């Protein structure tokens, strides 16, 4: 299959190389000074890469996804598959799907559910949209576990962004906790606490945290407020901790609203 890969950075470069190694005819485009993967023919523009391609894989940042589509569409063949791997909003994915469908091609919304630098092309994927099955057929032989949704474009990214609320927030929170542990001289201890909290029955941990927050919001709000003050004493900016205080304050406000008090 002739594949065009737009974006040859740490993600696109890996997929382009793996597709070429698997015997596909791979053409790549990237205006940045990125290495050209082995087996990939590099061209100077998106339109040139897309011309004649049966599969187009867009692996740029979300901010340029509309511009890439604008340049690609005039060269996109009918019945080709245009797969967008960018972390664009679900609404953006739906708009791109409409544009791609307007020229007779298939669109796939592809969500990458893990760190590609760790797992390479075996990173789990979730795919939705009219071209989802085509993407799954191409990438499964590379070792990628693929969750193919029977839903319109945007559904895969909706799942990913919900996951991002947790994963990116958790990463920021752990980073703040470890930085505070370093400043206090207790880094190994706090790392152990985090590891223990993440281990075991995940669903039970979720239920315990949700129930505990609702039941003990006021007490926990004051406790975390003290924690934020301690981080400031250590010279660590308590960004996530202050946000946690605000979240608990919102729970307290809901629980003490006038309609609750008069119930």
N, C-alpha and C positions, 0 to 999 in steps of 0.2 A: 504494500500500500504506500502511496506517496503521501508523506506527512509533512506539514509545515509546523515548525515550532517557533512561536514568536516570544522572545525573551529567553536568553541563554544563560541566565544567572544560576544560582545554586540549586534551584528547582528545575527550571527549564533545561539546563545543561545536562542534568542527570537523566531526565526523560528522553531527551534527544539522543543521547549516547546509547541508552538502553534500546530504543527503537531501532537505531541503526545497527546495533549488534544483533538484534533479532531478525535482521534482513530487510527491514523497511527502507524505502528511499526517503531520506530525511533532509529537508531544506530548512535552514535556520535564519532568523533575522533578529538583530539586536543592535540598536545604535550605540550602546555602551561598549566600552573596551573590555568585553568579556572573552574568555578563551573559547575557541571553536571546538566542540566535542569531536572526538575521533569518529570518522565515518559520516560526518554531517557536512553538507555543502552550504556554505554561508553566502547569503546574498545581501544586497544593500538596502532593501526596503521590504515592508510588510506585503505590499501588493505583489512584488516579485516572488516572495516566498509562497504566497497563497495561490498564485496562478497555477492551475492544473492540479492542486492538491485535493486528495479525497478526504483528508482529515486535517483540520487546523486546530492546534493546541495553543491557546493563549495563556502564557505564564508570566505576565507582567504584573506590575502593581495595579490595584483596583483603580487608582486615580487616572490611569491612561487607558483603561479598557474601552471607553467610548471612542477615543481617538483611534485606537487600533482597529476597532470594528468599522469606523468610518473609512479608513484606508483599505481595509480588507474586502469589504462588501463588493465593490465594483469588479474585483478579480475572482470572487468566490464562485465556484462552479455550482450549477444546480445539482441537488442531491448530495453535495459534499456535507460533511459534518463539521460544525464549528463548535469547539469545546472551550469554554471559558473557565479557567482554573483560578481566576483572581478572586479575592475576597470582597467582591462587590455586594451591595445590598440586594436582598431579594427583588425589590422593585426594579433595580437596575438590570438584574438578570432577566426579568420579564420583558423589559423594553428591548434588550438585545435580542431576545428570542423572537420578538415580533419583527425586528429589522432583518434578522437572518432568514426567518420564514418568508419574508416578503420577496426574497430573491430565489426562493425555491430550495433553500438549503435547510439542513437540520441543525438545531441548537441543543447543546448540552451544558447544563450547569453542574460543574464539578467542584465538590468540596473536599479539600485535603484535610484529613482528620488525624494529623500527627506531624512530628518534625521530620521533614524529608532528609535533612542532613544526617539524622540518626538511622532512618529506615530505608532511605533511597526510594526506588520505585516500588518497593513492597509496602510503602505507607498506605494505610487504609484510606479508601475513597468512598464518598457518597455521591451519587449521580442522579439527576432528574432532567426532565425535558424531553422533547421528541427524539433527540439524538443519543439519549442515555445508553441504549442497548448497543449502539455502534461503538461508543467509548469503552463500554465494559468488554466487548468482544476484542478490542484492540489491546487493552491494558491487562486483562486478567492473565494472559500467558506470561507477562513480565513478573508475576508474583504478587500483584496488588489485590488484597481483599476488597471487593467492591459491593457496596450496598446500593442496589439499583431500585430507585423509588418509582412507582407508577404514578407520578405526580408531575405537574407542569414545572417549567423552569422557575427557579427561585426557591423551590422546596429544599433542595440540598443545602443551599447557602443559608436558609433559615435555620436548619439544624446546626450548621457550623457556628453561626453567630450566637445561638443559644449556648453552645458549648464554650464559645470564647468568653462569655460573661463569667463562667466558672474558671476556665483554665487561665486566662490572662489575669483575672482578678486574684486567683490563688497564687500565681507566680509573683505578682506584685506584693501580696500580703506576706508570702514566705520571704521574699527579698527584704522586706522591711523588718521582719522578725529576726532574720539572721544578721542583718546589719546591726540591730540593737543588741543581739547576743554578742557579736564581736566587740561592740563598744563597751559592754558590761563585763566582758571576760568570760561569758558563759555560752560561747557559740556551740560547742559540742552538745551541751545539755539541751539547748533549744532545738537543735537539729534532731535530736532524739525524740523530743516531744512531738515535733511535726511528723516525723516518720511513724511514731506510734499511733497518732491520730488518724493517719491516712491508711493504716493497715487494717486488716480484718474485714468485717461485714460492712461494706460501703453503704448499703441501704439503711442499715441500723444506725450508722453514724449520721446519715442525712436526717433521718426521723428524729434522732436525739437532739441534733443541733436546731432543727426547726421548732420542735416542741419546747426546748429549753429557752429559746429566744422569746417565744410568745409568753411563756410562763414567768420568766425572770427578767424581762426587758429593763425594768427600772434599775434593779440592782446591777445588772450587767452594764447598763449605760454608765453608771458612776464608776464602776470598776475599770472600764475601758477608757474613760476620761482620765482617770488617774494614770493609766498606762501611757496615754498620749503625753501627759505631763512628764512622765519619767523618761520617755524617749527624747523629749526636748532637752531635758537635763543631760542626757548622754550625747547630745549633738546630732541626733538622728531625726530627720524630718518625718513626723508621724502622719503622712498623707493618708494611708489606708486606715490607720487607727482612728484618725479623726472622722473619716467617712463611716467607720463602724459605729462611732458614737452617734453620728447623725442618723444612721439607720435605726439604731435602738431608740433614739428619741422619737422617731416617726412612729414606731410601734407603740411606745408609751402614749403618744398623742392620740392615736386611734383608740387605744383602750380606755382613755379618760375623756373622750369626746362627750359632749352634753347628752347625746342620745344614749350612751353607755351608762352615764351616771344616773339618768332618770329611769333606766330599765328596771 
